[in-house]
Amino acid sequence: LEAAGIEVTEDPTEAKSVFAGLDRQTTYGRMRDAASAVLRGARFIATNTDLTFPTPDGLWPGGGALAAVVELTAGVAPEIAGKPHDPMREAVAARLGPGPTWMVGDRAETDVAFGIAAGWSTVLVLSGVTSDPEQIPPEYPPDLIVGSVADVPEALRRFSAGEADPR
């Protein structure tokens, strides 16, 4: 935010906006101050709604979990800037050139939903949040399912050549 010229304050009485996202150093005091600022009328923006994110040690709380603390405390839903919502989709689409676009991710309800909403093809990798095809919500069917990100190039080659079943 500072790099973009936005003034940052830690004082909840001065905050005009609250940005919630993944913060591995968050504290109770920071969460309290964020909720306090939102209760005072600060605009509330969340980077994403991902409740978890994968680590080698398992799933940890994600940016959406931290935003949920502020939302539940202040009783105010955030504007969502990240996947699969319009602000992020519009920003990504504006940077892409013409041609086929594939959205690759490990979470159907954000990554695959993002690609579907944009009209792009989608690849779901089973090496992150989603580890079992049975976990895929029926409203977000990916075009391809692969074991890991390392499998994506070969899967796309085979898919494009008509050599493979997409699932």
N, C-alpha and C positions, 0 to 999 in steps of 0.2 A: 504494500500500500504506500509506504513511504517513497519507494522508487518511482511510483506513479504520481508523486506530488500530493498525496493525500495526508493531511495532518493526522497524526495518531496520538491518542491520549489514553492513559490508564484510569483517568478520573471519570467514573460513571455519571457524574453530574454535568460533565462537559461534552460527553459523547453524543454525536449526532447520528451515528450509525454503529451497529454492532455486527461484526463479521464472525461467524462461527464456522469452524472447520476442524480438521485434524490438528490437534495440538498436543504433542506427547509430553509437554511440560505443564499442562494445565494444572491449576490448583482450585481448591474450593473457593478461595477468595476471588479468583478470576471469573469463575462461573457465577458467583454471587454478584460481582460487579457488572457482568454482562446482563444478567437478568434485571438488575437494578436500573441500568441504562435503558433497557427496553421498556420497563415499567414507567420510566420517565418520558417515554415517547420517541426514543431513538429508533431509527429504521433498523430492522432485523433482517440480515441476509445470511443464508447458510450456503457454504460452498457445495454441499451435496447432502444426500439423505442416507448414505451408506452407514448402517448401524454398526457394521464390523469391517475389519480388513484383515487379510490373511498374513500371518507371520510364520516363521519356522516353528514357533512355539504354539501355533493354533490361532484362532480368531481373537483379535483384540478389539476394543471399542473404536469405532470409526468416527469420522466427522459428524455424521448424522446423529450418533449417540450424544455427542457433546451439544449439538444444536438442540436435541430433544430436551436436555436438562434446562436450557434457557427457555424453550417454548413452554414446557410444563410449568416452570416456575413463574414466568411472566404471563402466561395465558395468551400468548401472541404467536401465531404461526409465522415462520420466516418466509421470505422470498427465497426461492432456490435458484442459485446461479449455475449449478453444475448439472451433470448428466442425470436424467434424460431430458431435462427441461429446456425450454426455448432459448434462453440466453446463451447457454453453452453450445447448443446445436447451431444457432445462428453464427456464433463466433467461429466455430470449426468450419462450417460450410463456406463462410466468407474467405477462409484461407486456402481452401481446397481448389484445385484446378478441375477442369472437366475430366471425365473418365469414370470408370467404375471405382467405387469406394467400398471398402470392407471395414466394418467396425469389429474390433477384436476385444474381448473382455472376459472376465471370470464371473460376472454377476448378470443373470438374465434380466432382472427387474430394473437395472440401470443401464448396463452396457448394451445388451441386446435391444432393450426398449428404445434406447437412444438411436441405434442404427435403424430400427424399424420405422420410428417416427420421422427420420430424415429420408427414408426411401433407399437406404443403403443395404448392402448385403451384410450378414453378420456371422461371426465365428465365436462360439463359446468355448473357452478352454476350461478343462476340468481340474486344473492344478491350483486353483485359488479358492474363492469362497464357495463356488459350486463344484462339488467333487463327484456327483452322481447325476446322470441324466434324469433320474426320477425326481430330482429337486427342481427341474425346470418348470416354471409356471406355464400352463398351456397358452396363455395369452401372449407369451414372448418366445415363440419357436425360432431358434437360430437356423441359419441356412446350413452351417457346418458345426459339428462338435468334434473337438480334438482333445487329446490328453494333456497337452501343454503348449505353451507359446512356441516352443522349439518345433512342434509339429505343423505349425501354420503354413510355412512356405510350401512344403510338399503337399499338404492338403489342398491348398489353393491351386497348385499346378495340376494335380490330379482332377480336381473339380472342374477347372477350366477346360481340361482336355476331355471331359466327359468320362473319365476312367473310374470315378468313385461315386458311391452313394454318399450324399451329403451327411448322413448321420452314421 
